[in-house]
């Protein structure tokens, strides 16, 4: 895991990874943190130091983080922590 600053390139890399390998987690984020009732399609569009933006069933959904992300390593740790905090 690298400690790259939160740039548009890092955002694209994280989004590509999440969209390829963690669609189920993205849906859980939308439901738990975004207040969405159900999800048919979901895609991560962007991640910044303050929030992540998802496209859920054609609509944009912005989910804020509980702190300002420092770098890509912090983003990874935060996304994992958020996932683990979601009840089964």
N, C-alpha and C positions, 0 to 999 in steps of 0.2 A: 504494500500500500504506500503510495507516494503522498507527499505533503504539498501538492501543487495548489497555488492560489485559485480561488473560485472565479475562473475566467469562462468565456463562452465556449472555449475548446473543452475545458473540464466538464462543463454542463453537458455538452454534446456527448462526451464519452460516458458520463454517468447515465444519461438518458438512454443511450444505445444499449448499455448493459442492462438497465432495469427493464426496458421494453423487450429485450431478447430473452432474459432469464428470470424475470420476476413479475410477470403480469398479475399473478395471483396476489402478490404483496401490494401492487399498485391498487388493485380493486379494494383490498382491505383498508389501505390508507383513505381512499375515497369514501368508503362507508363509515369508518371509525372517526377519522379526523375531519372529513368534509361534510358529514351529515347526509350523505346520499343513501337512499333506501336500498337500491340494487344497482348492479353494474353489468351491462352487457359487453361494452367495449371500453378499454382504458389504455391510455398512452401517456407517458411522461414527456412533456414538451420542453420543460426548462427547469433548472434548479439554480438558485442564487444563494447568497449567504443568508438571506432572510426567509425564503419560501421555495416551495416546489409548485410548479404548475402542471396539472394533469388535464387531459382531454377525456371526459367521461361521457360516453354516449353522445358525442358531438358537441358537448358544452365544456368550456374552460372552467377549471376549478383550481383556485389558488389556496394552498395549505401553508400557513406560516409555521416556522420553527420556533421552539421555545427559547432559543438563543441565536446569536449571530454566528454562522459557521465560519471558522477560521480558514480552513483549507479542505482539500479533497479527502484527507484522512478523517477530519471531523465530520464531513458530510457522510462518509461511509458509516462511522460509528453512530451518528445520529439516526440515519435511516434504519440501521439494524435495531437500535434501541426502540425506535418508534414501532417497528414491526413486532418486537417482543412484548411491547406494552399492550398490544391489541388482544383482548380476550378471545379465546378459541370459540 
